[in-house]
Amino acid sequence: MKLHELKPAEGSKKRKVRVGRGIGSGMGKTAGRGTKGQKARRNIHPRFEGGQTPIHRRLPVKKGFRNPNHIEYSVLNIGTLQEAFESGDTVSPETIRERGLVGNVKDGLKILGHGDLKKKLKVSAHAFSKTAQEKIEKAGGEVTRL
């Protein structure tokens, strides 16, 4: 056997059927699709689900989207720290939880700047608002991010 003698196996090569090319081809007029009905037509919408209510209508519209990576902080204002702690105390999520200032520390604790702080506190939390951080440092305290 030589290279110029190579041929594909018998019956492995088939000619493509050219549909819709005249009555003499046997595949003219309706091009093998029969007559009428959805399958005889061309563009069926890709989201069409056979008459079943489509998914974009089954899903709720106004409930929105909830990011699974969203961080939800438990929040605490500086005014509450002023009332609950003495000057020089160390404030952490554990001490806040022990004193019952926050019911559940969700994904972390965030200190917000509402209220006044006159005591020197060492505050540890997962997040701080700008005003809270400024007020703690202005009162002579320390801010530590966890």
PASETI-873999 format. One record per residue (C-alpha): residue number from 1; residue in three letters; x, y, z. Coordinates in steps of 0.001 Angstrom, whole numbers, plus 500000, padded with zeros to 6 digits. Layout:
BEGIN
+-----+------+--------+--------+--------+
! pos ! code !     c1 !     c2 !     c3 !
+-----+------+--------+--------+--------+
! NUM !  ALA !      X !      Y !      Z !
...
+-----+------+--------+--------+--------+
***
This chain:
BEGIN
+-----+------+--------+--------+--------+
! pos ! code !     c1 !     c2 !     c3 !
+-----+------+--------+--------+--------+
!   1 !  MET ! 500000 ! 500000 ! 500000 !
!   2 !  LYS ! 501258 ! 503383 ! 499032 !
!   3 !  LEU ! 500268 ! 506869 ! 500140 !
!   4 !  HIS ! 498470 ! 507659 ! 496874 !
!   5 !  GLU ! 496399 ! 504467 ! 497205 !
!   6 !  LEU ! 494824 ! 505437 ! 500563 !
!   7 !  LYS ! 491027 ! 505802 ! 500498 !
!   8 !  PRO ! 488399 ! 506137 ! 503237 !
!   9 !  ALA ! 486537 ! 502946 ! 504235 !
!  10 !  GLU ! 483555 ! 501949 ! 502109 !
!  11 !  GLY ! 480382 ! 503794 ! 503239 !
!  12 !  SER ! 482182 ! 506149 ! 505653 !
!  13 !  LYS ! 481835 ! 509230 ! 503458 !
!  14 !  LYS ! 478262 ! 510438 ! 502873 !
!  15 !  ARG ! 477146 ! 513397 ! 500821 !
!  16 !  LYS ! 475359 ! 516161 ! 502681 !
!  17 !  VAL ! 471644 ! 516265 ! 501868 !
!  18 !  ARG ! 470803 ! 519677 ! 500374 !
!  19 !  VAL ! 467228 ! 520329 ! 501432 !
!  20 !  GLY ! 464857 ! 522840 ! 499898 !
!  21 !  ARG ! 466449 ! 522736 ! 496446 !
!  22 !  GLY ! 463513 ! 521907 ! 494179 !
!  23 !  ILE ! 460933 ! 519203 ! 493741 !
!  24 !  GLY ! 463262 ! 516898 ! 491788 !
!  25 !  SER ! 465576 ! 516400 ! 494782 !
!  26 !  GLY ! 462832 ! 514789 ! 496843 !
!  27 !  MET ! 463615 ! 517258 ! 499609 !
!  28 !  GLY ! 462098 ! 520366 ! 498047 !
!  29 !  LYS ! 459130 ! 522515 ! 499075 !
!  30 !  THR ! 458804 ! 521730 ! 502821 !
!  31 !  ALA ! 462426 ! 520506 ! 503065 !
!  32 !  GLY ! 461554 ! 517388 ! 505025 !
!  33 !  ARG ! 459777 ! 519306 ! 507781 !
!  34 !  GLY ! 456245 ! 518198 ! 506910 !
!  35 !  THR ! 453532 ! 520839 ! 506879 !
!  36 !  LYS ! 452582 ! 523527 ! 509370 !
!  37 !  GLY ! 453101 ! 523495 ! 513103 !
!  38 !  GLN ! 455847 ! 524826 ! 515285 !
!  39 !  LYS ! 458505 ! 522353 ! 514146 !
!  40 !  ALA ! 457967 ! 523286 ! 510490 !
!  41 !  ARG ! 458825 ! 526876 ! 511270 !
!  42 !  ARG ! 462227 ! 528330 ! 511892 !
!  43 !  ASN ! 463033 ! 530442 ! 514912 !
!  44 !  ILE ! 461660 ! 529033 ! 518132 !
!  45 !  HIS ! 462758 ! 531309 ! 520961 !
!  46 !  PRO ! 465614 ! 529712 ! 522919 !
!  47 !  ARG ! 463805 ! 530392 ! 526227 !
!  48 !  PHE ! 460579 ! 528777 ! 525014 !
!  49 !  GLU ! 459655 ! 525939 ! 527384 !
!  50 !  GLY ! 456927 ! 524154 ! 525474 !
!  51 !  GLY ! 454019 ! 526181 ! 526836 !
!  52 !  GLN ! 455117 ! 525826 ! 530464 !
!  53 !  THR ! 455401 ! 529163 ! 532253 !
!  54 !  PRO ! 458958 ! 530245 ! 531445 !
!  55 !  ILE ! 461518 ! 530609 ! 534209 !
!  56 !  HIS ! 461740 ! 534386 ! 533799 !
!  57 !  ARG ! 458039 ! 534571 ! 534673 !
!  58 !  ARG ! 458141 ! 531948 ! 537450 !
!  59 !  LEU ! 460823 ! 533798 ! 539410 !
!  60 !  PRO ! 459787 ! 536634 ! 541724 !
!  61 !  VAL ! 460310 ! 540110 ! 540323 !
!  62 !  LYS ! 460680 ! 542548 ! 543171 !
!  63 !  LYS ! 462524 ! 540527 ! 545799 !
!  64 !  GLY ! 465887 ! 541509 ! 544356 !
!  65 !  PHE ! 469275 ! 539837 ! 544571 !
!  66 !  ARG ! 471145 ! 538912 ! 547748 !
!  67 !  ASN ! 474888 ! 538683 ! 547321 !
!  68 !  PRO ! 476096 ! 535486 ! 549061 !
!  69 !  ASN ! 479385 ! 537248 ! 549936 !
!  70 !  HIS ! 477636 ! 540194 ! 551613 !
!  71 !  ILE ! 479020 ! 541029 ! 555071 !
!  72 !  GLU ! 476351 ! 542016 ! 557578 !
!  73 !  TYR ! 477736 ! 543860 ! 560578 !
!  74 !  SER ! 476184 ! 544249 ! 563988 !
!  75 !  VAL ! 476351 ! 547987 ! 564667 !
!  76 !  LEU ! 476996 ! 549938 ! 567843 !
!  77 !  ASN ! 477149 ! 553700 ! 568331 !
!  78 !  ILE ! 479842 ! 555595 ! 570202 !
!  79 !  GLY ! 477227 ! 557097 ! 572514 !
!  80 !  THR ! 476460 ! 553597 ! 573813 !
!  81 !  LEU ! 480151 ! 552996 ! 574539 !
!  82 !  GLN ! 480228 ! 556276 ! 576520 !
!  83 !  GLU ! 477431 ! 555023 ! 578781 !
!  84 !  ALA ! 478514 ! 551369 ! 579127 !
!  85 !  PHE ! 482295 ! 551564 ! 579696 !
!  86 !  GLU ! 484633 ! 553353 ! 582094 !
!  87 !  SER ! 487675 ! 555364 ! 581028 !
!  88 !  GLY ! 490666 ! 553126 ! 580211 !
!  89 !  ASP ! 488549 ! 550015 ! 579468 !
!  90 !  THR ! 489235 ! 547701 ! 576559 !
!  91 !  VAL ! 486248 ! 547304 ! 574270 !
!  92 !  SER ! 486030 ! 544171 ! 572099 !
!  93 !  PRO ! 483184 ! 542172 ! 570519 !
!  94 !  GLU ! 483377 ! 539742 ! 573457 !
!  95 !  THR ! 483007 ! 542449 ! 576143 !
!  96 !  ILE ! 480185 ! 544085 ! 574180 !
!  97 !  ARG ! 478405 ! 540724 ! 573941 !
!  98 !  GLU ! 478892 ! 540062 ! 577685 !
!  99 !  ARG ! 477317 ! 543407 ! 578604 !
! 100 !  GLY ! 474339 ! 542733 ! 576305 !
! 101 !  LEU ! 474873 ! 545775 ! 574093 !
! 102 !  VAL ! 474577 ! 543642 ! 570948 !
! 103 !  GLY ! 472430 ! 540535 ! 570761 !
! 104 !  ASN ! 474303 ! 538695 ! 568023 !
! 105 !  VAL ! 477642 ! 539584 ! 566438 !
! 106 !  LYS ! 476737 ! 538497 ! 562889 !
! 107 !  ASP ! 479706 ! 538668 ! 560487 !
! 108 !  GLY ! 481472 ! 541244 ! 562624 !
! 109 !  LEU ! 481020 ! 544387 ! 564693 !
! 110 !  LYS ! 480994 ! 547905 ! 563278 !
! 111 !  ILE ! 481316 ! 551005 ! 565445 !
! 112 !  LEU ! 479340 ! 554022 ! 564209 !
! 113 !  GLY ! 479908 ! 557670 ! 565126 !
! 114 !  HIS ! 476518 ! 558735 ! 566518 !
! 115 !  GLY ! 476876 ! 560344 ! 569933 !
! 116 !  ASP ! 479801 ! 561800 ! 571883 !
! 117 !  LEU ! 482788 ! 560083 ! 573480 !
! 118 !  LYS ! 484702 ! 561736 ! 576298 !
! 119 !  LYS ! 486354 ! 558606 ! 577747 !
! 120 !  LYS ! 489686 ! 557131 ! 576696 !
! 121 !  LEU ! 488888 ! 553635 ! 575369 !
! 122 !  LYS ! 490815 ! 550930 ! 573505 !
! 123 !  VAL ! 488269 ! 549777 ! 570925 !
! 124 !  SER ! 488654 ! 546592 ! 568866 !
! 125 !  ALA ! 486114 ! 545877 ! 566138 !
! 126 !  HIS ! 485861 ! 544549 ! 562596 !
! 127 !  ALA ! 484968 ! 547931 ! 561062 !
! 128 !  PHE ! 484685 ! 551615 ! 562003 !
! 129 !  SER ! 482971 ! 554547 ! 560366 !
! 130 !  LYS ! 485250 ! 557546 ! 559734 !
! 131 !  THR ! 483479 ! 559702 ! 562310 !
! 132 !  ALA ! 483670 ! 556952 ! 564942 !
! 133 !  GLN ! 487398 ! 556500 ! 564395 !
! 134 !  GLU ! 487982 ! 560265 ! 564602 !
! 135 !  LYS ! 485966 ! 560597 ! 567830 !
! 136 !  ILE ! 487761 ! 557697 ! 569535 !
! 137 !  GLU ! 491197 ! 559068 ! 568612 !
! 138 !  LYS ! 490177 ! 562626 ! 569581 !
! 139 !  ALA ! 489194 ! 561366 ! 573061 !
! 140 !  GLY ! 492695 ! 559797 ! 573371 !
! 141 !  GLY ! 491669 ! 556204 ! 572695 !
! 142 !  GLU ! 493001 ! 553543 ! 570354 !
! 143 !  VAL ! 491347 ! 551886 ! 567338 !
! 144 !  THR ! 492169 ! 548276 ! 566425 !
! 145 !  ARG ! 490678 ! 546502 ! 563388 !
! 146 !  LEU ! 490154 ! 542769 ! 563772 !
+-----+------+--------+--------+--------+
***
